[in-house]
Amino acid sequence: MARFLYITKAEYAGGLSPNITFSDNTERLIDFASFFSSNTHTQYNKYCNPDKSKKFYLDHGNVVWGEIGT
């Protein structure tokens, strides 16, 4: 039987690297710097700023940057 893995917790750890906890209790520091720098769309560029990159939340097991409800 397939087991689905999802994010249960995400905490700001500095820069563009949140500490992510998954449903199997695995914890990883994930560096999103290369993702944001390789995606040149302005939708992503604004999150290269550390003040904006630390503002995220979980929505149905996904890390979401930006304002809640937008």
C-alpha positions as CSV (number, residue, x, y, z in Angstrom):
1,M,0.0,0.0,0.0
2,A,1.3,3.4,-0.9
3,R,2.0,5.8,1.9
4,F,1.6,9.5,1.4
5,L,4.1,11.9,2.8
6,Y,3.1,15.4,3.7
7,I,4.4,18.4,5.7
8,T,3.2,18.6,9.3
9,K,5.3,21.5,10.5
10,A,7.5,24.2,9.0
11,E,9.6,26.7,11.1
12,Y,11.8,29.6,9.9
13,A,15.4,28.6,10.4
14,G,17.2,31.5,8.6
15,G,17.7,32.7,5.0
16,L,15.6,30.8,2.5
17,S,15.8,27.5,4.5
18,P,12.8,26.5,6.7
19,N,13.1,23.4,8.9
20,I,10.4,21.0,7.6
21,T,8.9,18.1,9.5
22,F,7.1,15.4,7.5
23,S,4.3,13.1,8.4
24,D,6.8,10.2,9.0
25,N,8.6,12.5,11.6
26,T,11.6,13.1,9.4
27,E,13.0,16.6,9.8
28,R,15.0,18.4,7.1
29,L,16.4,21.8,6.6
30,I,15.3,22.6,3.0
31,D,17.2,25.4,1.1
32,F,14.9,27.0,-1.4
33,A,17.6,29.6,-2.5
34,S,18.3,27.8,-5.8
35,F,14.5,27.4,-6.5
36,F,13.9,31.1,-6.0
37,S,17.0,32.2,-7.9
38,S,16.4,29.9,-10.9
39,N,12.7,31.1,-11.3
40,T,13.0,34.6,-12.6
41,H,9.3,35.4,-12.5
42,T,8.5,38.4,-10.2
43,Q,6.1,36.1,-8.3
44,Y,9.1,34.3,-6.9
45,N,11.7,37.1,-6.9
46,K,10.1,38.9,-4.0
47,Y,10.8,35.9,-1.7
48,C,14.5,36.2,-2.2
49,N,14.3,39.0,0.3
50,P,14.8,37.4,3.8
51,D,12.1,39.6,5.4
52,K,9.5,38.1,3.0
53,S,10.9,34.6,2.8
54,K,10.4,34.0,6.5
55,K,6.6,34.7,6.1
56,F,5.1,31.4,5.2
57,Y,2.4,29.1,6.4
58,L,1.2,25.5,5.9
59,D,-1.9,24.9,3.8
60,H,-3.0,21.3,3.5
61,G,0.5,20.0,4.0
62,N,2.2,22.5,1.6
63,V,4.5,25.4,2.5
64,V,3.0,28.6,1.1
65,W,4.7,32.0,0.9
66,G,2.6,35.1,0.8
67,E,-0.4,36.4,2.6
68,I,-3.0,34.0,4.0
69,G,-6.0,33.8,1.7
70,T,-4.4,35.3,-1.4
